[in-house]
Amino acid sequence: MGISETLAELSRAASVHGHEEGTARLLRRLWGPWLDESRVDTLGNFVGVARGSGREPRARVMVAAHMDCVGFVVSAIEDGGFLRLSGVGRVDRRLLLGQEVEIVARRRLTGVIGSKPPHLTTPEDRKNVPKIAELHVDLGLGESARDLVAVGDPVLYRGDVVALRNGWVSGRYLDDAAGLAAIGLALERLRDVGHEADLVAVGTVGEEAGGCPGAVTAAFAQRPGVAIAVDATFGRSPGQDPTSTYPLGGGPTVGVGPNCHPEVVRLLREAATDAGIAYALEVMPGHTGTDAWVMQTARGGIPTGIVSIPVRYMHTPVETASLDDVKNAGHLLAVAVSRVTWAFVEELSCWNRPPAL
């Protein structure tokens, strides 16, 4: 299966926090050929292990991307079968009027978010963006909607991943289908090149909902010596700040800042340079909003890094990314993981110790 098809499957399987089981099942199939063991943990994280070739006790590297996406849940079913919504994650309500949506109910249903015709709106109406709670979804089912839909059912942007020119693709939920696809590519490559450390590949739950519960519990349970979060970052488009956005096709980014251990940053940068992989440094001066934020502080602390894939129009139904960036992120992860040894992890644990007297 090609990377474009993989992204399309991951996009179709995505859902809001609490409903990631479809993506977990998909990861079992996509990643399974390169894993020695896998399971879904109590919280819903997909956890797979590709055992390394080193002598036990082996170092462990955890590489994680989130399975959940932004979206909505049904908050009420009103007379006439109209659905009211609550947002999950950072949803931009400017986009919603006239939007097609998918309701993950007893069966998948298509609905539309209604909007008044401009002929019936006042000049004041046209100046304001409605709140999510003021919108409604029309399924065309009338009162029979109650037989198929329940309060709490997920509601997602509708749409498929489509091919653009120059190896770019666009569609819903490339954040973080791109990260999950990159981990799959890394697993495939590592099976050929080998690795001394155990690789723990995790699809986490709840990153978009806030608090990153899946990442913190997985990191706590797996006890990795090194952790790397794989996520989306802001792809550059016209009118945006070039110091905080990154060009599509220019390679993945490597995070630098208080959430990124300097020696893990060095590992990633040297791996990219030696493998001839183009990359950019992404300055992250505070909370990164990624799984790395909580992985870093699990247990007694885990040296953590961040690899990100530029995605334009993030948190919209037309997120856009370069397939080359996804491939290069996977290549970078594979090269970096192949260099992690027990000695490297031991050095990290004493990196800040003063020299012996």
Contacts in CASP RR format, 6 or more apart in sequence:
PFRMAT RR
TARGET T0000
AUTHOR 0000-0000-0000
METHOD contacts of the structure
MODEL  1
MGISETLAELSRAASVHGHEEGTARLLRRLWGPWLDESRVDTLGNFVGVA
RGSGREPRARVMVAAHMDCVGFVVSAIEDGGFLRLSGVGRVDRRLLLGQE
VEIVARRRLTGVIGSKPPHLTTPEDRKNVPKIAELHVDLGLGESARDLVA
VGDPVLYRGDVVALRNGWVSGRYLDDAAGLAAIGLALERLRDVGHEADLV
AVGTVGEEAGGCPGAVTAAFAQRPGVAIAVDATFGRSPGQDPTSTYPLGG
GPTVGVGPNCHPEVVRLLREAATDAGIAYALEVMPGHTGTDAWVMQTARG
GIPTGIVSIPVRYMHTPVETASLDDVKNAGHLLAVAVSRVTWAFVEELSC
WNRPPAL
1 9 0 8 1.000
1 30 0 8 1.000
3 181 0 8 1.000
3 185 0 8 1.000
3 323 0 8 1.000
3 326 0 8 1.000
3 327 0 8 1.000
4 161 0 8 1.000
4 163 0 8 1.000
4 169 0 8 1.000
4 323 0 8 1.000
6 30 0 8 1.000
6 181 0 8 1.000
6 184 0 8 1.000
7 161 0 8 1.000
7 169 0 8 1.000
7 174 0 8 1.000
7 177 0 8 1.000
7 178 0 8 1.000
7 181 0 8 1.000
7 323 0 8 1.000
7 326 0 8 1.000
8 160 0 8 1.000
8 161 0 8 1.000
9 26 0 8 1.000
9 30 0 8 1.000
10 23 0 8 1.000
10 26 0 8 1.000
10 30 0 8 1.000
10 173 0 8 1.000
10 177 0 8 1.000
10 180 0 8 1.000
10 181 0 8 1.000
11 160 0 8 1.000
11 161 0 8 1.000
11 171 0 8 1.000
11 172 0 8 1.000
11 173 0 8 1.000
11 174 0 8 1.000
11 177 0 8 1.000
12 160 0 8 1.000
13 22 0 8 1.000
13 23 0 8 1.000
13 25 0 8 1.000
13 26 0 8 1.000
14 23 0 8 1.000
14 67 0 8 1.000
14 68 0 8 1.000
14 69 0 8 1.000
14 156 0 8 1.000
14 172 0 8 1.000
14 173 0 8 1.000
14 177 0 8 1.000
15 22 0 8 1.000
15 23 0 8 1.000
15 68 0 8 1.000
15 69 0 8 1.000
15 104 0 8 1.000
15 154 0 8 1.000
15 156 0 8 1.000
16 68 0 8 1.000
16 69 0 8 1.000
16 70 0 8 1.000
16 71 0 8 1.000
16 72 0 8 1.000
16 73 0 8 1.000
16 88 0 8 1.000
16 89 0 8 1.000
16 154 0 8 1.000
16 156 0 8 1.000
16 208 0 8 1.000
16 209 0 8 1.000
17 68 0 8 1.000
17 88 0 8 1.000
17 205 0 8 1.000
17 206 0 8 1.000
17 208 0 8 1.000
17 209 0 8 1.000
18 68 0 8 1.000
18 205 0 8 1.000
18 206 0 8 1.000
19 104 0 8 1.000
19 154 0 8 1.000
20 44 0 8 1.000
20 67 0 8 1.000
20 68 0 8 1.000
20 205 0 8 1.000
20 206 0 8 1.000
21 40 0 8 1.000
21 44 0 8 1.000
23 46 0 8 1.000
23 67 0 8 1.000
23 180 0 8 1.000
23 203 0 8 1.000
24 40 0 8 1.000
24 44 0 8 1.000
24 45 0 8 1.000
24 46 0 8 1.000
24 67 0 8 1.000
24 203 0 8 1.000
27 46 0 8 1.000
27 67 0 8 1.000
27 180 0 8 1.000
27 203 0 8 1.000
28 38 0 8 1.000
28 46 0 8 1.000
30 184 0 8 1.000
31 38 0 8 1.000
31 48 0 8 1.000
31 183 0 8 1.000
31 184 0 8 1.000
31 187 0 8 1.000
31 201 0 8 1.000
32 38 0 8 1.000
32 48 0 8 1.000
33 188 0 8 1.000
34 50 0 8 1.000
34 184 0 8 1.000
34 187 0 8 1.000
34 188 0 8 1.000
34 190 0 8 1.000
34 191 0 8 1.000
35 48 0 8 1.000
35 49 0 8 1.000
35 50 0 8 1.000
35 187 0 8 1.000
35 201 0 8 1.000
36 49 0 8 1.000
36 50 0 8 1.000
36 51 0 8 1.000
37 48 0 8 1.000
37 49 0 8 1.000
38 46 0 8 1.000
38 47 0 8 1.000
38 48 0 8 1.000
38 49 0 8 1.000
39 46 0 8 1.000
39 47 0 8 1.000
39 48 0 8 1.000
40 46 0 8 1.000
40 47 0 8 1.000
41 47 0 8 1.000
41 217 0 8 1.000
41 218 0 8 1.000
41 221 0 8 1.000
42 217 0 8 1.000
43 205 0 8 1.000
43 213 0 8 1.000
43 214 0 8 1.000
43 217 0 8 1.000
43 218 0 8 1.000
44 205 0 8 1.000
44 214 0 8 1.000
45 202 0 8 1.000
45 203 0 8 1.000
45 204 0 8 1.000
45 205 0 8 1.000
45 214 0 8 1.000
45 217 0 8 1.000
45 218 0 8 1.000
46 67 0 8 1.000
46 202 0 8 1.000
46 203 0 8 1.000
47 200 0 8 1.000
47 201 0 8 1.000
47 202 0 8 1.000
47 203 0 8 1.000
47 218 0 8 1.000
47 221 0 8 1.000
47 222 0 8 1.000
48 200 0 8 1.000
48 201 0 8 1.000
48 202 0 8 1.000
49 198 0 8 1.000
49 199 0 8 1.000
49 200 0 8 1.000
49 201 0 8 1.000
50 187 0 8 1.000
50 190 0 8 1.000
50 191 0 8 1.000
50 195 0 8 1.000
50 198 0 8 1.000
50 199 0 8 1.000
50 201 0 8 1.000
51 58 0 8 1.000
51 198 0 8 1.000
52 58 0 8 1.000
52 194 0 8 1.000
52 195 0 8 1.000
52 196 0 8 1.000
52 197 0 8 1.000
52 198 0 8 1.000
52 199 0 8 1.000
53 194 0 8 1.000
53 195 0 8 1.000
53 196 0 8 1.000
54 196 0 8 1.000
54 197 0 8 1.000
54 342 0 8 1.000
57 342 0 8 1.000
58 196 0 8 1.000
58 197 0 8 1.000
58 198 0 8 1.000
58 342 0 8 1.000
59 196 0 8 1.000
59 197 0 8 1.000
59 198 0 8 1.000
59 225 0 8 1.000
59 226 0 8 1.000
59 340 0 8 1.000
59 341 0 8 1.000
59 342 0 8 1.000
59 344 0 8 1.000
59 345 0 8 1.000
60 197 0 8 1.000
60 198 0 8 1.000
60 199 0 8 1.000
60 200 0 8 1.000
60 222 0 8 1.000
60 223 0 8 1.000
60 224 0 8 1.000
60 225 0 8 1.000
60 226 0 8 1.000
61 197 0 8 1.000
61 198 0 8 1.000
61 199 0 8 1.000
61 200 0 8 1.000
61 224 0 8 1.000
61 225 0 8 1.000
61 226 0 8 1.000
61 227 0 8 1.000
61 228 0 8 1.000
61 337 0 8 1.000
61 340 0 8 1.000
62 200 0 8 1.000
62 202 0 8 1.000
62 218 0 8 1.000
62 219 0 8 1.000
62 222 0 8 1.000
62 224 0 8 1.000
62 225 0 8 1.000
62 226 0 8 1.000
62 227 0 8 1.000
62 228 0 8 1.000
62 295 0 8 1.000
62 302 0 8 1.000
63 183 0 8 1.000
63 186 0 8 1.000
63 199 0 8 1.000
63 200 0 8 1.000
63 201 0 8 1.000
63 202 0 8 1.000
63 227 0 8 1.000
63 228 0 8 1.000
63 230 0 8 1.000
63 333 0 8 1.000
63 337 0 8 1.000
64 201 0 8 1.000
64 202 0 8 1.000
64 203 0 8 1.000
64 204 0 8 1.000
64 215 0 8 1.000
64 218 0 8 1.000
64 219 0 8 1.000
64 227 0 8 1.000
64 228 0 8 1.000
64 229 0 8 1.000
64 230 0 8 1.000
64 291 0 8 1.000
64 295 0 8 1.000
65 176 0 8 1.000
65 179 0 8 1.000
65 180 0 8 1.000
65 182 0 8 1.000
65 183 0 8 1.000
65 202 0 8 1.000
65 203 0 8 1.000
65 204 0 8 1.000
65 229 0 8 1.000
65 230 0 8 1.000
65 231 0 8 1.000
65 291 0 8 1.000
66 176 0 8 1.000
66 203 0 8 1.000
66 204 0 8 1.000
66 205 0 8 1.000
66 206 0 8 1.000
66 207 0 8 1.000
66 208 0 8 1.000
66 212 0 8 1.000
66 215 0 8 1.000
66 231 0 8 1.000
66 291 0 8 1.000
67 176 0 8 1.000
67 180 0 8 1.000
67 203 0 8 1.000
67 204 0 8 1.000
67 205 0 8 1.000
68 204 0 8 1.000
68 205 0 8 1.000
68 206 0 8 1.000
68 207 0 8 1.000
68 208 0 8 1.000
68 209 0 8 1.000
69 156 0 8 1.000
69 172 0 8 1.000
69 173 0 8 1.000
69 175 0 8 1.000
69 176 0 8 1.000
69 208 0 8 1.000
70 87 0 8 1.000
70 88 0 8 1.000
70 89 0 8 1.000
70 90 0 8 1.000
70 91 0 8 1.000
70 208 0 8 1.000
70 315 0 8 1.000
71 87 0 8 1.000
71 88 0 8 1.000
71 89 0 8 1.000
71 91 0 8 1.000
71 154 0 8 1.000
71 155 0 8 1.000
71 156 0 8 1.000
71 157 0 8 1.000
72 85 0 8 1.000
72 86 0 8 1.000
72 87 0 8 1.000
72 88 0 8 1.000
72 91 0 8 1.000
72 101 0 8 1.000
72 132 0 8 1.000
72 154 0 8 1.000
72 155 0 8 1.000
72 156 0 8 1.000
73 85 0 8 1.000
73 86 0 8 1.000
73 87 0 8 1.000
73 88 0 8 1.000
73 151 0 8 1.000
73 152 0 8 1.000
73 153 0 8 1.000
73 154 0 8 1.000
73 155 0 8 1.000
74 83 0 8 1.000
74 84 0 8 1.000
74 85 0 8 1.000
74 103 0 8 1.000
74 137 0 8 1.000
74 149 0 8 1.000
74 150 0 8 1.000
74 151 0 8 1.000
74 152 0 8 1.000
74 153 0 8 1.000
74 155 0 8 1.000
75 84 0 8 1.000
75 85 0 8 1.000
75 86 0 8 1.000
75 133 0 8 1.000
75 151 0 8 1.000
75 152 0 8 1.000
76 83 0 8 1.000
76 84 0 8 1.000
76 151 0 8 1.000
77 83 0 8 1.000
77 84 0 8 1.000
77 145 0 8 1.000
77 146 0 8 1.000
77 149 0 8 1.000
77 151 0 8 1.000
78 84 0 8 1.000
78 136 0 8 1.000
79 143 0 8 1.000
80 142 0 8 1.000
80 143 0 8 1.000
80 145 0 8 1.000
81 139 0 8 1.000
81 140 0 8 1.000
81 141 0 8 1.000
81 142 0 8 1.000
81 143 0 8 1.000
81 144 0 8 1.000
81 145 0 8 1.000
81 146 0 8 1.000
82 136 0 8 1.000
82 137 0 8 1.000
82 138 0 8 1.000
82 145 0 8 1.000
83 103 0 8 1.000
83 136 0 8 1.000
83 137 0 8 1.000
83 139 0 8 1.000
83 145 0 8 1.000
83 149 0 8 1.000
83 155 0 8 1.000
84 133 0 8 1.000
84 135 0 8 1.000
84 136 0 8 1.000
84 137 0 8 1.000
85 132 0 8 1.000
85 133 0 8 1.000
85 135 0 8 1.000
85 137 0 8 1.000
85 155 0 8 1.000
86 132 0 8 1.000
86 133 0 8 1.000
87 132 0 8 1.000
88 154 0 8 1.000
88 208 0 8 1.000
88 209 0 8 1.000
89 208 0 8 1.000
89 209 0 8 1.000
89 210 0 8 1.000
90 208 0 8 1.000
90 315 0 8 1.000
91 132 0 8 1.000
91 315 0 8 1.000
92 315 0 8 1.000
92 316 0 8 1.000
93 129 0 8 1.000
93 130 0 8 1.000
93 131 0 8 1.000
93 132 0 8 1.000
93 135 0 8 1.000
94 129 0 8 1.000
95 316 0 8 1.000
95 317 0 8 1.000
96 113 0 8 1.000
96 130 0 8 1.000
96 132 0 8 1.000
96 135 0 8 1.000
97 113 0 8 1.000
97 114 0 8 1.000
97 115 0 8 1.000
97 130 0 8 1.000
97 135 0 8 1.000
98 112 0 8 1.000
98 113 0 8 1.000
98 114 0 8 1.000
98 115 0 8 1.000
99 112 0 8 1.000
99 113 0 8 1.000
99 157 0 8 1.000
99 158 0 8 1.000
99 317 0 8 1.000
100 110 0 8 1.000
100 111 0 8 1.000
100 112 0 8 1.000
100 113 0 8 1.000
100 157 0 8 1.000
100 158 0 8 1.000
100 159 0 8 1.000
101 110 0 8 1.000
101 111 0 8 1.000
101 112 0 8 1.000
101 113 0 8 1.000
101 137 0 8 1.000
101 155 0 8 1.000
101 156 0 8 1.000
101 157 0 8 1.000
101 158 0 8 1.000
102 108 0 8 1.000
102 109 0 8 1.000
102 110 0 8 1.000
102 111 0 8 1.000
102 155 0 8 1.000
102 156 0 8 1.000
102 157 0 8 1.000
102 158 0 8 1.000
102 159 0 8 1.000
103 109 0 8 1.000
103 110 0 8 1.000
103 111 0 8 1.000
103 137 0 8 1.000
103 139 0 8 1.000
103 149 0 8 1.000
103 153 0 8 1.000
103 154 0 8 1.000
103 155 0 8 1.000
104 153 0 8 1.000
104 154 0 8 1.000
104 155 0 8 1.000
104 156 0 8 1.000
105 148 0 8 1.000
105 149 0 8 1.000
105 150 0 8 1.000
105 153 0 8 1.000
106 148 0 8 1.000
106 149 0 8 1.000
107 148 0 8 1.000
109 139 0 8 1.000
109 141 0 8 1.000
109 148 0 8 1.000
109 149 0 8 1.000
110 139 0 8 1.000
110 158 0 8 1.000
111 137 0 8 1.000
111 138 0 8 1.000
111 139 0 8 1.000
111 140 0 8 1.000
111 158 0 8 1.000
112 137 0 8 1.000
112 138 0 8 1.000
113 135 0 8 1.000
113 136 0 8 1.000
113 137 0 8 1.000
113 138 0 8 1.000
114 135 0 8 1.000
114 136 0 8 1.000
114 137 0 8 1.000
114 138 0 8 1.000
116 125 0 8 1.000
118 126 0 8 1.000
137 155 0 8 1.000
139 145 0 8 1.000
139 149 0 8 1.000
141 148 0 8 1.000
156 172 0 8 1.000
156 173 0 8 1.000
157 172 0 8 1.000
157 173 0 8 1.000
157 316 0 8 1.000
157 317 0 8 1.000
158 172 0 8 1.000
158 317 0 8 1.000
159 171 0 8 1.000
159 172 0 8 1.000
159 317 0 8 1.000
160 171 0 8 1.000
161 169 0 8 1.000
161 170 0 8 1.000
161 171 0 8 1.000
161 172 0 8 1.000
161 174 0 8 1.000
161 177 0 8 1.000
162 169 0 8 1.000
162 170 0 8 1.000
162 171 0 8 1.000
163 169 0 8 1.000
164 170 0 8 1.000
164 320 0 8 1.000
166 322 0 8 1.000
167 322 0 8 1.000
167 323 0 8 1.000
167 324 0 8 1.000
168 248 0 8 1.000
168 320 0 8 1.000
168 321 0 8 1.000
168 322 0 8 1.000
168 323 0 8 1.000
169 320 0 8 1.000
169 321 0 8 1.000
169 323 0 8 1.000
170 313 0 8 1.000
170 318 0 8 1.000
170 319 0 8 1.000
170 320 0 8 1.000
170 321 0 8 1.000
171 317 0 8 1.000
171 318 0 8 1.000
171 319 0 8 1.000
171 320 0 8 1.000
172 317 0 8 1.000
172 318 0 8 1.000
172 319 0 8 1.000
173 319 0 8 1.000
174 232 0 8 1.000
174 311 0 8 1.000
174 319 0 8 1.000
174 320 0 8 1.000
174 321 0 8 1.000
175 231 0 8 1.000
175 232 0 8 1.000
175 311 0 8 1.000
175 314 0 8 1.000
175 315 0 8 1.000
175 319 0 8 1.000
176 207 0 8 1.000
176 230 0 8 1.000
176 231 0 8 1.000
176 232 0 8 1.000
178 232 0 8 1.000
178 309 0 8 1.000
178 311 0 8 1.000
178 321 0 8 1.000
178 325 0 8 1.000
178 326 0 8 1.000
178 329 0 8 1.000
179 230 0 8 1.000
179 231 0 8 1.000
179 232 0 8 1.000
179 309 0 8 1.000
179 326 0 8 1.000
179 329 0 8 1.000
180 203 0 8 1.000
180 230 0 8 1.000
181 326 0 8 1.000
182 230 0 8 1.000
182 252 0 8 1.000
182 307 0 8 1.000
182 309 0 8 1.000
182 326 0 8 1.000
182 327 0 8 1.000
182 329 0 8 1.000
182 330 0 8 1.000
182 333 0 8 1.000
183 201 0 8 1.000
183 203 0 8 1.000
183 230 0 8 1.000
183 330 0 8 1.000
183 333 0 8 1.000
184 201 0 8 1.000
184 330 0 8 1.000
185 326 0 8 1.000
185 327 0 8 1.000
185 329 0 8 1.000
185 330 0 8 1.000
185 331 0 8 1.000
185 333 0 8 1.000
185 334 0 8 1.000
186 199 0 8 1.000
186 201 0 8 1.000
186 330 0 8 1.000
186 331 0 8 1.000
186 333 0 8 1.000
186 334 0 8 1.000
186 337 0 8 1.000
187 199 0 8 1.000
187 201 0 8 1.000
189 330 0 8 1.000
189 331 0 8 1.000
189 334 0 8 1.000
190 199 0 8 1.000
190 334 0 8 1.000
190 337 0 8 1.000
190 338 0 8 1.000
193 334 0 8 1.000
193 338 0 8 1.000
194 338 0 8 1.000
195 337 0 8 1.000
195 338 0 8 1.000
195 340 0 8 1.000
196 338 0 8 1.000
196 340 0 8 1.000
196 341 0 8 1.000
196 342 0 8 1.000
197 226 0 8 1.000
197 337 0 8 1.000
197 340 0 8 1.000
197 341 0 8 1.000
197 342 0 8 1.000
197 345 0 8 1.000
199 337 0 8 1.000
200 222 0 8 1.000
200 224 0 8 1.000
202 215 0 8 1.000
202 218 0 8 1.000
202 222 0 8 1.000
203 218 0 8 1.000
204 212 0 8 1.000
204 214 0 8 1.000
204 215 0 8 1.000
204 218 0 8 1.000
204 291 0 8 1.000
205 213 0 8 1.000
205 214 0 8 1.000
206 212 0 8 1.000
206 213 0 8 1.000
206 214 0 8 1.000
207 214 0 8 1.000
207 215 0 8 1.000
207 231 0 8 1.000
207 289 0 8 1.000
207 290 0 8 1.000
207 291 0 8 1.000
211 294 0 8 1.000
212 289 0 8 1.000
212 290 0 8 1.000
212 291 0 8 1.000
212 293 0 8 1.000
212 294 0 8 1.000
214 291 0 8 1.000
215 229 0 8 1.000
215 291 0 8 1.000
215 292 0 8 1.000
215 294 0 8 1.000
215 295 0 8 1.000
216 294 0 8 1.000
216 295 0 8 1.000
216 297 0 8 1.000
216 298 0 8 1.000
219 227 0 8 1.000
219 294 0 8 1.000
219 295 0 8 1.000
219 298 0 8 1.000
219 299 0 8 1.000
219 302 0 8 1.000
220 298 0 8 1.000
220 299 0 8 1.000
223 299 0 8 1.000
224 302 0 8 1.000
225 302 0 8 1.000
225 303 0 8 1.000
225 345 0 8 1.000
225 348 0 8 1.000
226 264 0 8 1.000
226 267 0 8 1.000
226 302 0 8 1.000
226 303 0 8 1.000
226 304 0 8 1.000
226 305 0 8 1.000
226 340 0 8 1.000
226 344 0 8 1.000
226 345 0 8 1.000
226 348 0 8 1.000
227 292 0 8 1.000
227 295 0 8 1.000
227 296 0 8 1.000
227 302 0 8 1.000
227 303 0 8 1.000
227 304 0 8 1.000
227 305 0 8 1.000
228 264 0 8 1.000
228 268 0 8 1.000
228 292 0 8 1.000
228 304 0 8 1.000
228 305 0 8 1.000
228 306 0 8 1.000
228 307 0 8 1.000
228 333 0 8 1.000
228 336 0 8 1.000
229 288 0 8 1.000
229 290 0 8 1.000
229 291 0 8 1.000
229 292 0 8 1.000
229 295 0 8 1.000
229 304 0 8 1.000
229 305 0 8 1.000
229 306 0 8 1.000
229 307 0 8 1.000
230 306 0 8 1.000
230 307 0 8 1.000
230 308 0 8 1.000
230 309 0 8 1.000
230 329 0 8 1.000
230 333 0 8 1.000
231 290 0 8 1.000
231 291 0 8 1.000
231 306 0 8 1.000
231 307 0 8 1.000
231 308 0 8 1.000
231 309 0 8 1.000
232 308 0 8 1.000
232 309 0 8 1.000
232 310 0 8 1.000
232 311 0 8 1.000
232 314 0 8 1.000
232 319 0 8 1.000
232 321 0 8 1.000
233 246 0 8 1.000
233 253 0 8 1.000
233 282 0 8 1.000
233 308 0 8 1.000
233 309 0 8 1.000
233 310 0 8 1.000
233 311 0 8 1.000
234 240 0 8 1.000
234 244 0 8 1.000
234 245 0 8 1.000
234 246 0 8 1.000
234 310 0 8 1.000
234 311 0 8 1.000
234 312 0 8 1.000
234 314 0 8 1.000
235 245 0 8 1.000
235 246 0 8 1.000
235 247 0 8 1.000
235 248 0 8 1.000
235 310 0 8 1.000
235 311 0 8 1.000
235 312 0 8 1.000
235 314 0 8 1.000
236 242 0 8 1.000
236 245 0 8 1.000
236 246 0 8 1.000
236 247 0 8 1.000
236 248 0 8 1.000
236 310 0 8 1.000
236 312 0 8 1.000
237 245 0 8 1.000
237 312 0 8 1.000
237 313 0 8 1.000
245 310 0 8 1.000
246 253 0 8 1.000
246 280 0 8 1.000
246 282 0 8 1.000
246 308 0 8 1.000
246 310 0 8 1.000
247 310 0 8 1.000
248 310 0 8 1.000
248 312 0 8 1.000
248 320 0 8 1.000
248 321 0 8 1.000
248 322 0 8 1.000
248 325 0 8 1.000
249 278 0 8 1.000
249 310 0 8 1.000
249 322 0 8 1.000
249 324 0 8 1.000
249 325 0 8 1.000
250 278 0 8 1.000
250 279 0 8 1.000
250 280 0 8 1.000
250 310 0 8 1.000
250 322 0 8 1.000
250 324 0 8 1.000
250 325 0 8 1.000
251 277 0 8 1.000
251 278 0 8 1.000
251 279 0 8 1.000
251 280 0 8 1.000
251 310 0 8 1.000
251 322 0 8 1.000
251 324 0 8 1.000
251 325 0 8 1.000
251 328 0 8 1.000
251 329 0 8 1.000
252 277 0 8 1.000
252 279 0 8 1.000
252 280 0 8 1.000
252 307 0 8 1.000
252 308 0 8 1.000
252 309 0 8 1.000
252 310 0 8 1.000
252 325 0 8 1.000
252 328 0 8 1.000
252 329 0 8 1.000
252 332 0 8 1.000
253 279 0 8 1.000
253 280 0 8 1.000
253 281 0 8 1.000
253 282 0 8 1.000
253 307 0 8 1.000
253 308 0 8 1.000
253 309 0 8 1.000
253 310 0 8 1.000
254 260 0 8 1.000
254 265 0 8 1.000
254 268 0 8 1.000
254 269 0 8 1.000
254 272 0 8 1.000
254 279 0 8 1.000
254 280 0 8 1.000
254 281 0 8 1.000
254 282 0 8 1.000
254 305 0 8 1.000
254 306 0 8 1.000
254 307 0 8 1.000
255 265 0 8 1.000
255 281 0 8 1.000
255 282 0 8 1.000
255 283 0 8 1.000
255 284 0 8 1.000
255 288 0 8 1.000
255 305 0 8 1.000
255 306 0 8 1.000
255 307 0 8 1.000
255 308 0 8 1.000
256 265 0 8 1.000
256 281 0 8 1.000
256 282 0 8 1.000
256 283 0 8 1.000
256 284 0 8 1.000
257 283 0 8 1.000
257 284 0 8 1.000
257 285 0 8 1.000
257 286 0 8 1.000
258 284 0 8 1.000
258 285 0 8 1.000
258 286 0 8 1.000
259 284 0 8 1.000
259 286 0 8 1.000
259 287 0 8 1.000
259 288 0 8 1.000
259 290 0 8 1.000
259 292 0 8 1.000
259 293 0 8 1.000
259 296 0 8 1.000
259 304 0 8 1.000
259 305 0 8 1.000
259 306 0 8 1.000
260 284 0 8 1.000
260 292 0 8 1.000
260 304 0 8 1.000
260 305 0 8 1.000
260 306 0 8 1.000
261 296 0 8 1.000
261 303 0 8 1.000
261 304 0 8 1.000
261 305 0 8 1.000
261 348 0 8 1.000
261 351 0 8 1.000
263 303 0 8 1.000
263 347 0 8 1.000
263 348 0 8 1.000
263 351 0 8 1.000
264 303 0 8 1.000
264 304 0 8 1.000
264 305 0 8 1.000
264 348 0 8 1.000
265 305 0 8 1.000
267 336 0 8 1.000
267 339 0 8 1.000
267 340 0 8 1.000
267 344 0 8 1.000
268 279 0 8 1.000
268 305 0 8 1.000
268 307 0 8 1.000
268 332 0 8 1.000
268 336 0 8 1.000
269 279 0 8 1.000
269 281 0 8 1.000
270 339 0 8 1.000
271 277 0 8 1.000
271 332 0 8 1.000
271 335 0 8 1.000
271 336 0 8 1.000
271 339 0 8 1.000
272 278 0 8 1.000
272 279 0 8 1.000
272 332 0 8 1.000
272 335 0 8 1.000
274 335 0 8 1.000
275 331 0 8 1.000
275 332 0 8 1.000
275 335 0 8 1.000
277 328 0 8 1.000
277 331 0 8 1.000
277 332 0 8 1.000
277 335 0 8 1.000
278 328 0 8 1.000
279 328 0 8 1.000
279 332 0 8 1.000
282 306 0 8 1.000
282 308 0 8 1.000
284 306 0 8 1.000
287 293 0 8 1.000
288 306 0 8 1.000
290 306 0 8 1.000
290 308 0 8 1.000
292 304 0 8 1.000
292 305 0 8 1.000
292 306 0 8 1.000
295 302 0 8 1.000
295 304 0 8 1.000
296 302 0 8 1.000
296 303 0 8 1.000
296 304 0 8 1.000
303 348 0 8 1.000
303 351 0 8 1.000
307 329 0 8 1.000
307 332 0 8 1.000
307 333 0 8 1.000
308 329 0 8 1.000
309 321 0 8 1.000
309 325 0 8 1.000
309 326 0 8 1.000
309 329 0 8 1.000
310 321 0 8 1.000
310 322 0 8 1.000
310 325 0 8 1.000
311 319 0 8 1.000
311 320 0 8 1.000
311 321 0 8 1.000
312 319 0 8 1.000
312 320 0 8 1.000
312 321 0 8 1.000
313 319 0 8 1.000
313 320 0 8 1.000
END
